[in-house]
Structures are given as C-alpha cells and as structure tokens.
Amino acid sequence: DSFNEFHLALADIDTVFLQSKKTGRWWMQLPDKQFIACSYKDYITASSNELPERWLRAQERP
C-alpha cells in the first residue's frame, strides 16, 4: 500500500484524505469520488470540521 488513508466526516460527508508514503503529497476526495491534490493544511482544516477553501472551489466547478 503506497498511501496513508485518513477518513473524516466533513460537513456530514464522509471524506477520504490520502498521503503518499513515497512523496508525502496529500489528496482529498470530493463527494463525486474524484481525488484532488491538497495540502496537509487542508487536512488539518478538515479535521477541525471546517471546509477547506480548495474543497469549496472544486465544488463550484461545473
């Protein structure tokens, strides 16, 4: 397994964060099940039950 997997309930939405064990990069799952690149700061924001700005911007895209 090449990722550390973290599960959070973000605004009542089950959200998965992945951290690459190889590169340390972070990824965040959107409600449509797609993953987008994010940062550790986004994970910390989400763990405080706040929606990260990156998550909100991704949701605004058509």
C-alpha positions in Angstrom: 0.0 0.0 0.0 1.6 3.3 -1.1 -0.8 5.6 0.7 -1.7 6.5 4.3 -5.5 6.8 4.3 -7.4 9.1 6.7 -11.2 9.2 7.0 -13.1 12.3 8.2 -16.8 13.3 8.4 -16.6 16.7 6.8 -19.8 18.6 6.9 -21.6 15.2 7.3 -19.9 14.0 4.2 -17.5 11.0 4.6 -14.3 12.3 3.1 -11.0 10.4 2.5 -7.6 12.0 2.6 -4.6 10.2 1.2 -1.0 10.9 1.9 1.6 9.3 -0.4 4.1 7.3 1.5 6.6 7.9 -1.3 6.3 11.6 -1.9 4.4 12.9 1.2 1.8 14.6 -1.1 -1.8 14.9 0.0 -5.0 14.1 -1.9 -8.6 14.9 -0.9 -11.7 13.0 -2.1 -14.7 15.1 -3.3 -18.3 14.0 -3.0 -18.2 12.8 -6.6 -15.4 10.4 -5.5 -12.7 12.2 -7.5 -9.5 13.0 -5.7 -7.8 16.4 -6.0 -4.3 17.4 -4.8 -4.4 19.2 -1.5 -2.1 20.1 1.4 -1.5 18.9 5.0 -3.1 22.3 6.0 -6.3 21.3 4.1 -6.4 18.1 6.1 -5.9 20.0 9.4 -8.7 22.4 8.4 -11.0 19.5 7.6 -10.1 17.7 10.9 -11.4 20.8 12.7 -14.7 20.2 10.8 -14.2 23.2 8.5 -14.4 23.0 4.8 -11.1 23.8 3.2 -11.1 26.6 0.6 -9.7 24.1 -2.0 -12.7 21.8 -1.4 -15.2 24.7 -1.8 -13.5 25.9 -5.0 -13.6 22.4 -6.5 -17.3 22.0 -5.7 -18.0 25.3 -7.5 -16.7 24.0 -10.8 -19.3 22.8 -13.4 
